[in-house]
């Protein structure tokens, strides 16, 4: 997986970033950007996502890391729009999307998951780069 992440960074200038616990250096998971490989009404796009080990769910690490990553996407990388999506059953990830300021953009059936499967239905969120009038921000 690390090799795929390196290749993606080389091609796109962004990718997935490790989340480590500062006090110990322990690897907790990752957050960052990808480009979905499936076709949908909102693709092609840049997606922000995260995956952390279960032992640290609910500790705020995903929200903190994803929020900083989202800011970096707009301020550091100059992205105009960033999407995030997850299975509708995954309310924990959906709550992270809400906490970092993303807005609901609807739902869709993931084309790579069999219709009728519990994980097929997905929620979609989006965040747009804030535009400031001249002389501000």
VEXDRENFI-297048 format. One line per field, with one value per atom (N, C-alpha, C, O): residue number from 1; residue in three letters; atom name; x negated, y, z. Coordinates in Angstrom, 1 decimal, decimal comma. Each point is the difference from the previous one (the first is absolute). Example, Ala and Ser with C-alpha at 12.3 -4.5 7.8 and 13.67 -1.06 7.14 Angstrom:
seq <- c(1  1  1  1  2  2  2  2) .
type <- c(Ala  Ala  Ala  Ala  Ser  Ser  Ser  Ser) .
atom <- c(N  CA  C  O  N  CA  C  O) .
px <- c(-13,2  0,9  -0,9  -1,0  1,4  -0,9  0,8  -0,5) .
py <- c(-5,7  1,2  1,2  0,0  1,1  1,1  1,1  1,1) .
pz <- c(7,8  0,0  0,0  0,7  -1,4  0,0  0,8  0,1) .
This chain:
seq <- c(1  1  1  1  2  2  2  2  3  3  3  3  4  4  4  4  5  5  5  5  6  6  6  6  7  7  7  7  8  8  8  8  9  9  9  9  10  10  10  10  11  11  11  11  12  12  12  12  13  13  13  13  14  14  14  14  15  15  15  15  16  16  16  16  17  17  17  17  18  18  18  18  19  19  19  19  20  20  20  20  21  21  21  21  22  22  22  22  23  23  23  23  24  24  24  24  25  25  25  25  26  26  26  26  27  27  27  27  28  28  28  28  29  29  29  29  30  30  30  30  31  31  31  31  32  32  32  32  33  33  33  33  34  34  34  34  35  35  35  35  36  36  36  36  37  37  37  37  38  38  38  38  39  39  39  39  40  40  40  40  41  41  41  41  42  42  42  42  43  43  43  43  44  44  44  44  45  45  45  45  46  46  46  46  47  47  47  47  48  48  48  48  49  49  49  49  50  50  50  50  51  51  51  51  52  52  52  52  53  53  53  53  54  54  54  54  55  55  55  55  56  56  56  56  57  57  57  57  58  58  58  58  59  59  59  59  60  60  60  60  61  61  61  61  62  62  62  62  63  63  63  63  64  64  64  64  65  65  65  65  66  66  66  66  67  67  67  67  68  68  68  68  69  69  69  69  70  70  70  70  71  71  71  71  72  72  72  72  73  73  73  73  74  74  74  74  75  75  75  75  76  76  76  76  77  77  77  77  78  78  78  78  79  79  79  79  80  80  80  80  81  81  81  81  82  82  82  82  83  83  83  83  84  84  84  84  85  85  85  85  86  86  86  86  87  87  87  87  88  88  88  88  89  89  89  89  90  90  90  90  91  91  91  91  92  92  92  92  93  93  93  93  94  94  94  94  95  95  95  95  96  96  96  96  97  97  97  97  98  98  98  98  99  99  99  99  100  100  100  100  101  101  101  101  102  102  102  102  103  103  103  103  104  104  104  104  105  105  105  105  106  106  106  106  107  107  107  107  108  108  108  108  109  109  109  109  110  110  110  110  111  111  111  111  112  112  112  112  113  113  113  113  114  114  114  114  115  115  115  115  116  116  116  116  117  117  117  117  118  118  118  118  119  119  119  119  120  120  120  120  121  121  121  121  122  122  122  122  123  123  123  123  124  124  124  124  125  125  125  125  126  126  126  126  127  127  127  127  128  128  128  128  129  129  129  129  130  130  130  130  131  131  131  131  132  132  132  132  133  133  133  133  134  134  134  134  135  135  135  135  136  136  136  136  137  137  137  137) .
type <- c(Unk  Unk  Unk  Unk  Unk  Unk  Unk  Unk  Unk  Unk  Unk  Unk  Unk  Unk  Unk  Unk  Unk  Unk  Unk  Unk  Unk  Unk  Unk  Unk  Unk  Unk  Unk  Unk  Unk  Unk  Unk  Unk  Unk  Unk  Unk  Unk  Unk  Unk  Unk  Unk  Unk  Unk  Unk  Unk  Unk  Unk  Unk  Unk  Unk  Unk  Unk  Unk  Unk  Unk  Unk  Unk  Unk  Unk  Unk  Unk  Unk  Unk  Unk  Unk  Unk  Unk  Unk  Unk  Unk  Unk  Unk  Unk  Unk  Unk  Unk  Unk  Unk  Unk  Unk  Unk  Unk  Unk  Unk  Unk  Unk  Unk  Unk  Unk  Unk  Unk  Unk  Unk  Unk  Unk  Unk  Unk  Unk  Unk  Unk  Unk  Unk  Unk  Unk  Unk  Unk  Unk  Unk  Unk  Unk  Unk  Unk  Unk  Unk  Unk  Unk  Unk  Unk  Unk  Unk  Unk  Unk  Unk  Unk  Unk  Unk  Unk  Unk  Unk  Unk  Unk  Unk  Unk  Unk  Unk  Unk  Unk  Unk  Unk  Unk  Unk  Unk  Unk  Unk  Unk  Unk  Unk  Unk  Unk  Unk  Unk  Unk  Unk  Unk  Unk  Unk  Unk  Unk  Unk  Unk  Unk  Unk  Unk  Unk  Unk  Unk  Unk  Unk  Unk  Unk  Unk  Unk  Unk  Unk  Unk  Unk  Unk  Unk  Unk  Unk  Unk  Unk  Unk  Unk  Unk  Unk  Unk  Unk  Unk  Unk  Unk  Unk  Unk  Unk  Unk  Unk  Unk  Unk  Unk  Unk  Unk  Unk  Unk  Unk  Unk  Unk  Unk  Unk  Unk  Unk  Unk  Unk  Unk  Unk  Unk  Unk  Unk  Unk  Unk  Unk  Unk  Unk  Unk  Unk  Unk  Unk  Unk  Unk  Unk  Unk  Unk  Unk  Unk  Unk  Unk  Unk  Unk  Unk  Unk  Unk  Unk  Unk  Unk  Unk  Unk  Unk  Unk  Unk  Unk  Unk  Unk  Unk  Unk  Unk  Unk  Unk  Unk  Unk  Unk  Unk  Unk  Unk  Unk  Unk  Unk  Unk  Unk  Unk  Unk  Unk  Unk  Unk  Unk  Unk  Unk  Unk  Unk  Unk  Unk  Unk  Unk  Unk  Unk  Unk  Unk  Unk  Unk  Unk  Unk  Unk  Unk  Unk  Unk  Unk  Unk  Unk  Unk  Unk  Unk  Unk  Unk  Unk  Unk  Unk  Unk  Unk  Unk  Unk  Unk  Unk  Unk  Unk  Unk  Unk  Unk  Unk  Unk  Unk  Unk  Unk  Unk  Unk  Unk  Unk  Unk  Unk  Unk  Unk  Unk  Unk  Unk  Unk  Unk  Unk  Unk  Unk  Unk  Unk  Unk  Unk  Unk  Unk  Unk  Unk  Unk  Unk  Unk  Unk  Unk  Unk  Unk  Unk  Unk  Unk  Unk  Unk  Unk  Unk  Unk  Unk  Unk  Unk  Unk  Unk  Unk  Unk  Unk  Unk  Unk  Unk  Unk  Unk  Unk  Unk  Unk  Unk  Unk  Unk  Unk  Unk  Unk  Unk  Unk  Unk  Unk  Unk  Unk  Unk  Unk  Unk  Unk  Unk  Unk  Unk  Unk  Unk  Unk  Unk  Unk  Unk  Unk  Unk  Unk  Unk  Unk  Unk  Unk  Unk  Unk  Unk  Unk  Unk  Unk  Unk  Unk  Unk  Unk  Unk  Unk  Unk  Unk  Unk  Unk  Unk  Unk  Unk  Unk  Unk  Unk  Unk  Unk  Unk  Unk  Unk  Unk  Unk  Unk  Unk  Unk  Unk  Unk  Unk  Unk  Unk  Unk  Unk  Unk  Unk  Unk  Unk  Unk  Unk  Unk  Unk  Unk  Unk  Unk  Unk  Unk  Unk  Unk  Unk  Unk  Unk  Unk  Unk  Unk  Unk  Unk  Unk  Unk  Unk  Unk  Unk  Unk  Unk  Unk  Unk  Unk  Unk  Unk  Unk  Unk  Unk  Unk  Unk  Unk  Unk  Unk  Unk  Unk  Unk  Unk  Unk  Unk  Unk  Unk  Unk  Unk  Unk  Unk  Unk  Unk  Unk  Unk  Unk  Unk  Unk  Unk  Unk  Unk  Unk  Unk  Unk  Unk  Unk  Unk  Unk  Unk  Unk  Unk  Unk  Unk  Unk  Unk  Unk  Unk  Unk  Unk  Unk  Unk  Unk  Unk  Unk  Unk  Unk  Unk  Unk  Unk  Unk  Unk  Unk  Unk  Unk  Unk  Unk  Unk  Unk  Unk) .
atom <- c(N  CA  C  O  N  CA  C  O  N  CA  C  O  N  CA  C  O  N  CA  C  O  N  CA  C  O  N  CA  C  O  N  CA  C  O  N  CA  C  O  N  CA  C  O  N  CA  C  O  N  CA  C  O  N  CA  C  O  N  CA  C  O  N  CA  C  O  N  CA  C  O  N  CA  C  O  N  CA  C  O  N  CA  C  O  N  CA  C  O  N  CA  C  O  N  CA  C  O  N  CA  C  O  N  CA  C  O  N  CA  C  O  N  CA  C  O  N  CA  C  O  N  CA  C  O  N  CA  C  O  N  CA  C  O  N  CA  C  O  N  CA  C  O  N  CA  C  O  N  CA  C  O  N  CA  C  O  N  CA  C  O  N  CA  C  O  N  CA  C  O  N  CA  C  O  N  CA  C  O  N  CA  C  O  N  CA  C  O  N  CA  C  O  N  CA  C  O  N  CA  C  O  N  CA  C  O  N  CA  C  O  N  CA  C  O  N  CA  C  O  N  CA  C  O  N  CA  C  O  N  CA  C  O  N  CA  C  O  N  CA  C  O  N  CA  C  O  N  CA  C  O  N  CA  C  O  N  CA  C  O  N  CA  C  O  N  CA  C  O  N  CA  C  O  N  CA  C  O  N  CA  C  O  N  CA  C  O  N  CA  C  O  N  CA  C  O  N  CA  C  O  N  CA  C  O  N  CA  C  O  N  CA  C  O  N  CA  C  O  N  CA  C  O  N  CA  C  O  N  CA  C  O  N  CA  C  O  N  CA  C  O  N  CA  C  O  N  CA  C  O  N  CA  C  O  N  CA  C  O  N  CA  C  O  N  CA  C  O  N  CA  C  O  N  CA  C  O  N  CA  C  O  N  CA  C  O  N  CA  C  O  N  CA  C  O  N  CA  C  O  N  CA  C  O  N  CA  C  O  N  CA  C  O  N  CA  C  O  N  CA  C  O  N  CA  C  O  N  CA  C  O  N  CA  C  O  N  CA  C  O  N  CA  C  O  N  CA  C  O  N  CA  C  O  N  CA  C  O  N  CA  C  O  N  CA  C  O  N  CA  C  O  N  CA  C  O  N  CA  C  O  N  CA  C  O  N  CA  C  O  N  CA  C  O  N  CA  C  O  N  CA  C  O  N  CA  C  O  N  CA  C  O  N  CA  C  O  N  CA  C  O  N  CA  C  O  N  CA  C  O  N  CA  C  O  N  CA  C  O  N  CA  C  O  N  CA  C  O  N  CA  C  O  N  CA  C  O  N  CA  C  O  N  CA  C  O  N  CA  C  O  N  CA  C  O  N  CA  C  O  N  CA  C  O  N  CA  C  O  N  CA  C  O  N  CA  C  O  N  CA  C  O  N  CA  C  O  N  CA  C  O  N  CA  C  O) .
px <- c(-0,8  0,8  -0,9  0,4  -1,5  -0,9  -0,5  -0,1  -0,2  -0,5  1,1  -0,3  1,5  1,1  0,2  0,3  -0,4  0,1  -1,1  0,3  -1,5  -1,1  0,2  -0,2  0,7  0,2  1,1  -0,1  1,2  1,1  -0,5  0,4  -1,3  -0,5  -0,8  0,1  -1,0  -0,8  0,9  -0,4  1,5  0,9  0,9  0,3  0,1  1,0  -0,5  0,7  -1,8  -0,5  0,7  -0,2  1,1  0,6  0,4  -0,2  0,7  0,3  0,5  0,6  -1,0  0,3  -1,1  -1,2  1,5  -0,9  0,1  1,2  -2,2  0,0  0,5  -0,3  1,1  0,4  -0,8  0,3  -1,2  -0,7  0,3  0,3  -0,3  0,2  -1,2  -1,1  1,1  -1,2  -0,7  -1,3  1,9  -0,7  -0,8  -1,0  1,4  -0,7  -0,5  -0,9  1,4  -0,4  0,8  -0,2  1,2  0,8  0,8  0,6  -0,6  0,8  1,5  0,3  0,5  1,5  0,8  1,1  -1,6  0,7  -0,4  -1,2  2,1  -0,3  1,2  1,1  -1,4  0,9  -0,6  -1,2  2,0  -0,6  0,9  1,2  -1,8  0,8  -0,3  -1,1  2,2  -0,1  0,9  0,7  -0,7  0,9  0,8  -0,6  1,9  0,8  -0,2  -0,1  0,1  -0,3  1,3  0,0  1,1  1,3  0,7  -0,4  1,4  0,7  1,3  0,7  -0,5  1,3  0,2  -0,8  2,0  0,3  -1,0  -0,1  -0,6  -0,9  -1,5  -0,9  0,6  -1,4  -0,2  0,9  -2,2  -1,2  0,0  0,6  -1,2  -0,1  -1,1  -0,7  0,4  -0,9  0,8  0,9  -1,2  0,7  -0,9  -1,2  1,7  -0,7  0,5  1,2  -2,0  0,4  -1,0  -1,0  1,4  -0,8  0,3  1,1  -2,1  0,2  -0,9  -1,2  1,8  -0,8  0,3  1,1  -2,0  0,2  1,1  0,2  0,6  1,2  -0,2  0,8  -2,0  -0,3  0,1  0,1  -0,3  0,0  1,3  0,0  0,9  1,3  0,6  0,0  0,6  0,7  -1,0  0,5  -1,7  -1,0  -0,2  -0,8  1,3  -0,1  -1,2  -0,2  -0,6  -1,1  0,4  -0,6  1,6  0,5  0,4  -0,3  1,1  0,5  -1,1  -0,1  -0,9  -1,1  -0,9  -0,3  0,0  -0,9  0,7  -0,6  1,9  0,7  0,3  -0,1  0,3  0,2  -1,2  0,1  -1,3  -1,2  -0,3  -0,5  0,8  -0,2  0,9  -0,5  1,7  0,9  -0,5  0,0  -0,4  -0,6  -1,2  -0,2  -0,7  -1,2  0,4  -0,6  1,7  0,5  0,3  -0,3  1,0  0,4  -1,2  -0,2  -0,4  -1,0  -1,4  -0,7  0,3  -1,3  0,0  -1,0  2,0  0,1  0,8  -0,1  0,9  0,8  1,2  0,5  0,0  1,1  1,3  0,1  0,8  1,2  1,2  0,8  -0,8  1,1  -0,5  -0,8  1,3  -0,5  1,3  0,8  -0,7  1,1  -0,4  -1,2  2,1  -0,2  1,3  1,1  -1,3  1,2  -0,3  -1,2  2,3  -0,1  1,3  1,0  -1,0  1,2  1,0  -0,4  1,6  1,0  0,1  0,4  -0,8  -0,1  -1,1  0,0  -1,0  -1,2  0,2  -0,5  1,4  0,3  -1,2  0,0  -1,0  -1,2  -0,7  -0,4  0,2  -0,7  0,8  -0,5  1,8  0,9  -0,1  0,0  -0,1  -0,1  -1,3  0,0  -1,1  -1,2  0,2  -0,5  1,1  0,2  0,8  -0,4  1,4  0,8  -0,9  0,0  -0,8  -0,8  -1,1  -0,4  -0,1  -1,0  0,6  -0,7  2,0  0,7  0,5  0,4  -0,5  0,5  1,5  0,7  -0,1  1,5  0,5  -0,7  1,9  0,6  0,2  0,5  -0,9  0,3  0,9  0,1  0,4  0,9  -0,4  -0,9  1,5  -0,4  -0,1  0,5  -1,2  -0,1  -0,3  -0,4  0,7  -0,4  -1,4  -0,3  -0,6  -1,4  0,0  0,4  -1,0  0,1  -0,9  0,2  -1,1  -0,8  0,5  -0,6  1,8  0,6  1,4  0,8  -0,6  1,2  1,3  0,1  0,8  1,3  0,6  0,0  0,6  0,6  -0,9  0,5  -1,8  -1,0  0,2  0,2  -0,4  0,2  -1,0  0,3  -1,4  -1,0  0,2  -0,8  1,7  0,2  0,3  -0,5  1,5  0,5  -1,1  -0,4  0,1  -1,1  0,6  0,9  -1,4  0,2  -1,1  -1,2  1,4  -1,0  0,0  1,1  -2,3  -0,2  -1,0  -0,8  0,9  -0,9  -0,4  0,8  -1,9  -0,5  -0,6  -0,8  1,1  -0,5  -1,0  0,2  -1,2  -0,9  0,7  0,8  -1,1  0,6  -0,6  -1,2  2,0  -0,5  0,1  1,1  -2,2  0,0  0,0  -0,7  1,5  -0,1  -1,4  -0,7  0,4  -1,3  -0,3  0,9  -2,1  -0,4  0,3  -0,3  0,9  0,3  -0,7  -0,3  0,1  -0,6  -1,1  -0,5) .
py <- c(-1,2  1,2  1,3  0,9  -1,0  1,2  0,3  1,2  -2,2  0,3  0,6  1,0  -1,4  0,6  1,4  0,9  -0,6  1,4  0,9  1,1  -1,6  0,7  0,3  1,1  -2,1  0,2  1,1  0,8  -0,9  0,9  1,5  0,9  -0,8  1,3  0,5  1,2  -2,0  0,4  0,5  1,0  -1,7  0,4  1,2  0,8  -0,6  1,0  1,1  1,1  -1,2  1,0  0,0  0,9  -1,9  -0,2  -1,4  -0,8  0,4  -1,4  -0,2  0,8  -2,0  -0,3  0,3  -0,2  0,7  0,4  -0,8  -0,3  -0,1  -0,8  0,8  1,2  -1,8  0,6  -0,7  -1,2  1,9  -0,6  0,8  1,2  -1,9  0,6  0,7  -0,6  1,9  0,8  -0,4  0,0  -0,4  -0,3  -1,3  -0,1  -0,8  -1,3  -0,4  -0,8  1,5  -0,4  -1,1  -0,5  0,0  -1,2  0,3  1,1  -1,9  0,1  -0,3  -1,1  2,1  -0,1  -0,3  -0,6  1,0  -0,2  1,1  0,4  0,0  1,0  0,8  -0,4  1,5  0,9  0,6  0,0  0,5  0,6  -0,1  -0,1  0,3  0,2  -1,2  -0,5  0,2  -1,0  0,5  1,1  -1,8  0,3  -1,3  -1,0  1,0  -1,2  -0,6  0,8  -2,1  -0,7  -0,3  -0,6  0,8  -0,3  1,2  1,2  -1,4  1,1  0,2  -0,9  2,2  0,5  1,4  0,6  -0,1  1,4  1,0  1,1  -1,4  1,0  -0,3  0,8  -1,8  -0,3  0,5  0,1  0,2  -0,2  1,1  1,1  -1,4  0,9  -0,4  -1,0  1,8  -0,3  -0,3  0,7  -1,8  -0,5  0,1  -0,4  0,9  -0,1  -1,2  -0,2  -0,6  -1,1  -0,3  0,6  -1,5  -0,4  -1,4  -0,6  0,0  -1,3  -0,1  0,2  -0,4  -0,2  -1,3  -0,6  0,2  -1,3  0,2  1,0  -2,1  0,1  0,4  0,7  -1,0  0,4  1,5  0,4  0,4  1,5  0,7  1,2  -2,0  0,6  0,8  -0,5  1,6  0,8  0,9  0,7  -0,7  0,8  1,4  0,8  -0,6  1,3  0,1  1,0  -2,1  0,1  0,1  0,7  -1,4  0,1  1,4  0,6  0,0  1,4  1,0  0,8  -0,9  0,9  -0,2  1,0  -2,2  -0,2  0,3  0,6  -1,0  0,3  1,5  0,5  0,2  1,4  0,7  0,9  -1,3  0,6  -0,3  0,8  -2,1  -0,4  0,8  0,4  -0,2  0,8  1,4  0,5  0,1  1,3  0,0  0,9  -1,9  -0,1  -0,1  0,5  -1,3  -0,2  1,3  0,2  0,7  1,3  1,0  0,7  -0,5  1,0  -0,4  0,8  -2,0  -0,5  -0,5  0,2  -1,0  -0,6  0,8  -0,3  1,2  0,9  -0,8  0,4  -1,4  -0,7  0,8  0,8  -0,9  0,8  -0,7  0,7  -2,0  -0,8  -1,3  -0,6  0,1  -1,3  -0,7  0,5  -1,8  -0,8  -1,1  -0,2  -0,3  -1,1  -0,9  0,6  -1,9  -0,9  -1,2  -0,4  -0,2  -1,2  -0,8  0,6  -1,8  -0,8  0,7  0,5  -0,4  0,6  -0,5  0,7  -2,0  -0,6  0,6  -0,2  0,8  0,5  1,4  0,9  -0,8  1,3  0,6  1,3  -2,0  0,6  0,8  1,2  -1,7  0,7  1,2  1,1  -1,3  1,1  1,1  1,2  -1,5  1,0  0,8  1,2  -1,9  0,7  1,0  1,2  -1,6  0,9  1,3  1,1  -1,3  1,1  0,9  1,2  -1,8  0,8  0,8  1,0  -1,5  0,8  1,0  0,6  -0,4  1,0  -0,4  0,9  -2,2  -0,4  0,0  -0,2  0,4  0,1  -1,2  -0,5  0,0  -1,1  0,3  1,1  -2,0  0,2  -1,1  -0,1  -0,7  -1,0  -1,4  -0,2  -0,8  -1,4  -0,7  0,6  -1,7  -0,7  -1,5  -0,3  -0,6  -1,4  -0,1  0,3  -0,8  -0,2  -1,0  -1,2  1,5  -0,9  -1,2  -1,0  0,9  -1,1  -1,0  -1,0  1,3  -0,8  -0,5  0,8  -2,1  -0,6  0,7  0,2  0,1  0,6  -1,0  -1,2  1,8  -0,7  -0,4  -0,3  0,4  -0,2  1,1  1,2  -1,4  1,0  1,2  1,1  -1,3  1,1  0,7  0,9  -1,3  0,6  1,5  0,8  -0,5  1,4  0,9  -0,4  1,5  0,9  1,4  0,4  0,3  1,4  0,8  -0,5  1,6  0,8  1,4  0,6  -0,1  1,3  0,8  -0,6  1,9  0,9  1,2  0,5  0,0  1,3  0,7  -0,5  1,8  0,9  1,0  0,4  -0,1  1,0  1,3  0,4  0,3  1,2  1,1  0,1  0,7  1,1  1,3  0,3  0,4  1,3  1,2  -0,1  1,1  1,2  0,6  -0,2  1,0  0,6  0,8  0,7  -0,8  0,7  -0,7  0,5  -1,7  -0,8  -1,3  -0,5  -0,1  -1,4  -0,3  -1,1) .
pz <- c(0,0  0,0  0,0  -0,7  1,4  0,1  -1,4  -0,3  -0,5  -1,3  -0,9  -0,7  0,8  -0,7  0,4  -0,9  2,2  0,5  -0,6  -0,4  0,4  -0,6  -1,5  -0,4  -0,3  -1,5  -0,2  -0,8  1,7  -0,1  0,3  -0,8  1,8  0,3  -1,2  -0,4  -0,2  -1,1  -1,2  -0,7  0,5  -1,2  0,3  -0,9  2,2  0,3  0,9  0,0  0,6  1,0  1,3  0,8  -0,6  1,3  0,2  -1,0  2,1  0,3  1,4  0,6  -0,1  1,4  1,0  -0,4  1,5  1,0  1,3  0,4  0,2  1,2  1,2  0,1  0,8  1,2  1,1  0,3  0,4  1,1  1,3  0,0  1,1  1,3  0,4  0,1  0,1  0,2  1,2  0,0  1,1  1,2  -0,1  0,8  -1,6  -0,1  -1,4  -0,1  -0,9  -1,4  -0,5  -1,1  1,9  -0,4  -1,3  -0,1  -0,9  -1,2  0,3  0,5  -0,7  0,2  -1,2  0,1  -1,3  -1,2  -1,0  0,0  -0,9  -1,0  -0,4  0,3  -0,9  -0,6  -1,2  -0,1  -0,8  -1,2  -1,2  0,1  -1,3  -1,2  -1,0  -0,1  -0,6  -1,1  -1,1  0,1  -1,2  -1,1  -0,2  -0,4  0,6  -0,2  -1,4  -1,0  0,9  -1,3  -0,7  -1,1  1,7  -0,6  -0,6  0,3  -1,2  -0,6  0,8  0,3  -0,1  0,7  -0,5  -0,6  1,0  -0,5  0,6  -0,6  1,7  0,6  -0,3  0,4  -1,2  -0,4  -1,4  -0,8  0,5  0,8  1,1  -0,2  1,3  1,1  0,9  -0,2  1,2  1,1  1,2  0,4  0,3  1,2  1,2  -0,1  1,2  1,2  0,8  0,0  0,6  0,8  1,1  0,1  0,8  1,1  0,4  -0,2  0,9  0,6  1,2  -0,1  1,3  1,2  0,7  -0,2  1,0  0,6  1,1  0,6  -0,4  0,8  1,4  0,6  -0,1  1,4  0,3  1,1  -2,2  0,2  -0,6  0,0  -0,4  -0,5  1,2  1,1  -1,4  1,0  0,8  0,9  -1,2  0,7  -0,6  0,5  -1,7  -0,7  -0,9  -0,7  0,6  -0,9  -1,5  -0,8  0,4  -1,4  -0,3  -1,1  2,0  -0,3  0,0  -0,9  1,8  0,0  -1,3  -0,6  0,3  -1,1  -1,4  -0,8  0,7  -1,2  -0,2  -1,1  2,2  -0,1  -0,5  -0,8  1,4  -0,5  -1,4  -0,8  0,4  -1,4  -0,9  -1,1  1,4  -0,8  -0,2  -1,1  2,2  -0,1  -0,9  -0,9  1,0  -0,9  -1,4  -0,9  0,6  -1,3  -0,7  -1,2  1,9  -0,5  0,0  -1,0  2,1  0,2  -0,6  -0,6  0,8  -0,4  -1,5  -0,7  0,4  -1,3  -1,0  -1,2  1,6  -0,9  -0,6  -1,1  1,7  -0,5  0,1  1,0  -1,9  0,0  0,7  0,6  -0,7  0,6  0,4  -0,7  1,9  0,5  0,5  0,7  -1,1  0,3  1,1  0,2  0,5  0,9  -0,1  -0,1  0,2  0,0  0,8  0,3  0,2  0,8  -0,1  -0,4  0,8  0,0  1,0  1,0  -1,4  0,9  1,4  0,9  -0,7  1,3  0,9  1,2  -1,8  0,7  0,5  -0,5  1,6  0,5  0,7  0,1  0,4  0,6  -1,1  0,3  -1,4  -1,1  -0,5  -0,2  0,1  -0,4  1,0  -0,3  1,6  1,0  -0,1  0,3  -0,7  -0,2  -1,1  0,1  -1,2  -1,1  0,4  -0,3  1,1  0,6  0,9  -0,2  1,0  1,0  -0,7  0,5  -1,6  -0,7  -1,0  -0,8  0,8  -0,7  -1,4  -0,8  0,4  -1,3  0,0  1,1  -2,2  -0,2  -0,8  -0,9  1,3  -0,7  -1,5  -0,3  -0,6  -1,4  -0,6  -1,2  2,1  -0,4  0,3  0,9  -1,6  0,2  -1,4  -1,0  1,0  -1,2  0,3  1,1  -2,1  0,1  -0,5  -1,2  2,0  -0,4  -1,2  0,2  -1,3  -1,2  0,2  -0,8  1,7  0,2  1,0  0,3  0,3  1,0  -0,5  -0,5  0,6  -0,5  0,6  1,2  -2,1  0,4  1,1  -0,2  1,2  1,0  1,2  1,1  -1,3  1,0  1,1  -0,4  1,7  1,0  -0,2  0,5  -1,1  -0,2  -1,3  -0,3  -0,6  -1,3  0,1  -0,7  1,5  0,1  0,7  1,1  -1,7  0,6  0,1  -0,7  1,7  0,2  -0,6  0,0  -0,6  -0,6  0,6  0,2  0,1  0,6  -0,9  -0,7  0,8  -0,9  0,8  0,9  -1,2  0,6  -1,2  -0,8  0,7  -1,0  0,6  1,1  -1,9  0,4  0,2  -0,8  1,9  0,3  -0,8  -0,1  -0,6  -0,8  0,8  0,6  -0,5  0,8  -1,0  -1,0  1,3  -0,8  0,0  1,0  -2,0  -0,1  1,3  0,5  0,0  1,2  1,3  1,1  -1,2  1,2  -0,1  -1,1  2,3  0,1  -0,9  0,0) .
